[in-house]
């Protein structure tokens, strides 16, 4: 787990660590998070989202992949937490940066 911070802009990078590994850790509020393990099913994700409180979540997921990623439960948890979701299968490469008054989001598609 890594938190990258610059001038009040915080990004949470969990690698492939899912909620069972993250919940015991101190989790800061962040603006952006990378969803772990390509958005696979993670029953504890709502708890993690409640502690991180991200505005945007990025998910690296291949279009039409055979693993069943992105899990519907993961997408539902993100929507319930009112997190804007950026997905590589739908949005391509995305860039999120701090901007006056909020976040600036650029997508490839």
C-alpha positions in Angstrom: 0.0 0.0 0.0 1.3 3.4 -0.9 -0.2 6.9 -0.6 1.3 9.5 -3.0 0.7 13.0 -1.8 1.5 16.4 -3.4 0.1 19.8 -2.3 -3.0 18.3 -0.7 -3.7 15.9 -3.5 -3.6 12.2 -2.3 -3.7 9.0 -4.3 -4.1 5.6 -2.7 -2.3 2.8 -4.5 -3.1 -0.6 -3.0 -1.4 -2.9 -5.6 -3.4 -6.1 -5.3 -4.0 -5.8 -1.6 -7.7 -6.3 -0.9 -9.8 -5.3 2.1 -8.7 -8.2 4.4 -5.2 -6.7 4.2 -6.2 -3.0 4.2 -8.8 -2.8 6.9 -6.3 -3.3 9.8 -4.2 -0.4 8.5 -4.6 3.3 9.1 -6.3 4.5 5.9 -6.3 8.3 5.2 -8.9 10.2 3.2 -7.7 10.5 -0.4 -9.0 12.1 -3.6 -8.1 9.2 -5.9 -7.7 5.4 -5.4 -6.6 2.5 -7.6 -9.1 -0.3 -7.1 -7.2 -3.5 -6.3 -6.9 -6.6 -8.3 -8.7 -5.4 -11.5 -12.0 -4.8 -9.6 -12.4 -8.4 -8.5 -15.0 -9.3 -5.9 -14.0 -7.9 -2.5 -16.7 -8.1 0.2 -14.9 -5.6 2.5 -14.6 -2.9 -0.1 -17.4 -0.8 1.3 -15.5 -0.5 4.6 -12.3 0.6 2.8 -14.3 3.1 0.7 -15.9 4.5 3.9 -12.5 5.1 5.4 -10.6 6.4 2.3 -13.6 8.5 1.0 -12.2 8.9 -2.6 -13.8 11.1 -5.2 -12.4 9.0 -8.1 -11.4 5.3 -8.5 -9.4 3.9 -11.3 -9.7 0.3 -12.4 -7.3 -1.5 -14.7 -9.5 -4.0 -16.5 -9.3 -5.5 -19.9 -12.3 -5.4 -22.2 -14.0 -8.8 -22.5 -11.5 -10.5 -20.1 -12.1 -14.1 -19.2 -11.7 -13.6 -15.4 -15.0 -11.9 -14.8 -13.4 -8.6 -13.8 -14.9 -6.0 -13.1 -17.1 -7.7 -10.5 -20.7 -6.3 -10.3 -20.4 -6.2 -6.5 -17.3 -4.0 -6.7 -19.0 -1.6 -9.2 -22.1 -1.5 -6.9 -19.9 -0.6 -3.9 -18.2 2.2 -5.8 -21.5 3.6 -7.0 -23.1 3.4 -3.5 -20.1 5.4 -2.1 -20.7 8.0 -4.9 -17.2 7.5 -6.4 -16.6 8.4 -10.0 -15.2 5.3 -11.7 -12.6 5.4 -14.5 -12.1 2.0 -16.2 -9.4 1.2 -18.8 -11.8 -1.0 -20.7 -14.3 1.9 -21.1 -12.2 5.1 -20.7 -8.8 4.1 -21.9 -5.8 5.7 -20.1 -7.0 8.3 -17.6 -5.1 11.1 -15.9 -6.4 12.8 -12.8 -4.8 15.9 -11.4 -5.5 18.6 -8.9 -7.2 21.6 -10.4 -8.5 24.9 -9.0 -11.7 24.0 -7.2 -11.4 20.2 -7.6 -10.0 17.6 -9.9 -9.2 17.6 -13.6 -9.8 14.3 -15.4 -8.6 13.5 -18.9 -9.4 10.2 -20.6 -8.0 8.7 -23.8 -11.4 7.7 -25.2 
